[in-house]
C-alpha cells in the first residue's frame, strides 16, 4: 500500500494532473465530480453516480481511457486492490471558434463560453499516449501477477461498453435548453429590429441567468460574459445589413462602457441600453428609404460625429458635388446637413448625460464641440435646458463614475 501511495504521489507531481484512488467503498468520486464536472448533462461519465456504477462492471485487467464530449480525458485502472483515476487532462489547445461551435452543437448557451474556457484551461495539456504509458509502467511495477493490461478507449459513440449514459442525465438539461432558446430568440428579435421584443427577451435572459445555480457574481467574469453577448448582438446586426461604420461605432462605445461598470447592476443597465441601440440600428436600417448616396453620407456623419469634418468630406464619401448633396440630403432626410449633424450630436450628448457622470466639457468634446460654452448654448436651444439641468432631471443611480481623463477624444483625432 505504501508503494502505491508513493507511486501515485510521484505520478501526480510528474504529470501535473489530479490523481484519485481507493477501493470500491472508499474512492471519493463525489469529490471528483464536485471539482471536475462542468455539466452533468454533457459529461455524465464524470459524475460520481456513473463512475461508481462503472467500476462495479469494469474489467480489472484494462486501462480505461474515457474521452468526454467537452474535450476532457481521464484514465481509470485497477491496481493492488484499488481503483486509480488519473486526470482530468486535455489533448488540444483552447480555440475560441471551435469551442463556440462545440457548445452550439450541444445547445449550450454561448454565455457559458467564458466559464467553460476557465474550466477547460485549468487542466494540463498532454497526450493520452504519455498518460497511458505511465499507467502501464505503474501496473507493470506493482502488479503481483505481472499481467498484461489492455487499453480501452471509451467515447460517447461506444458507450455500450459501459452503463448507459442516458440514465445519468439530470434535469439541468431543461435549464440549459431554456437559456439556449432565449439567446436565439434575443438574436432573432435584434435581427427583426423589434426593440420591445428584444428588451423583453434580454430581461428574461437576465432573470434566467440569475436563477441558475452556477450564476457567477464576480464582476470581472460577468463583463467577460457580457462581451460574448455583445459579440452575439453585433453578429445579428451585421447579418441584418446595418453598415459596418454604424455597427462598429455602437460596438466600440459599449465595449468601453462595459469595462467601466462598477457593479453588476450598472453592467446590466449598460447591456439593456446596448441591446436597445443595436436593435434600433436594425430598425432604422429596415425603415429608412434613403438613396445609397445619402445613406453613405449619414453613415459617415455618425462614424465621425466627434471629429471635425467639412461638407466637402461628406460629399466626397457620397460621390456627389456639395451643392447636389445639400439638395438631395434635405429631400431625403428632411434636415439640412448641418441641422442633421447638430441633431445627432445632441442626441448622443443626451445619452451620455443620462448614462455616465462624465464632466460636461468631456461630453461636449466627445460629441464634437471643443467650446463648452457653445455646446451649452446649442444644447439649451434644442432641449430647452442646460446640459447640467438635463442631467439633474434625468438622474440614473446606476451610471458609471468617470474621471476627466475618460473618453479622451479631441478634434485632432
Buried (B, 14 or more C-beta within 10 A) or exposed (E): EEEBEEBBEEBBEEBEBBBBBBEEEEBBBEEBBEEBBBBBBBBBBBBBBBBEBBBEEBEEBBBBBBBBBBBBBBBBBBBBEBBBBBBBBBBEEEEEEEBBEBBBEBBBBBBBBBBBBEBBEEBEEBEBEEBBEBBBEBBEEEBEEEEEBEBBBBEBEEBEBBBEBEEBBEEBBEBBBBBBBBBBBBBBBBBBBBBEBBBBBBBBBBEBBEEBEEEBEEBEEBBBBBBBBBBBBBBBBBEBEBBEBBBBBBBEBBBEBBBBBEEBEBBBBBBBBBBBBBBBBBBEBEEEEBEEBBBBBBBBBBBBBBEEBEBEBBBBBBEBEBEEBBEBBBEBBEBEBEEBBBBBBBEBBBBBBBBBBBBBBBBBBBBBBEEBEEBBEBBBEBBEEBBEEBBEEEEBEBBBEBEEEBBEBEEEE
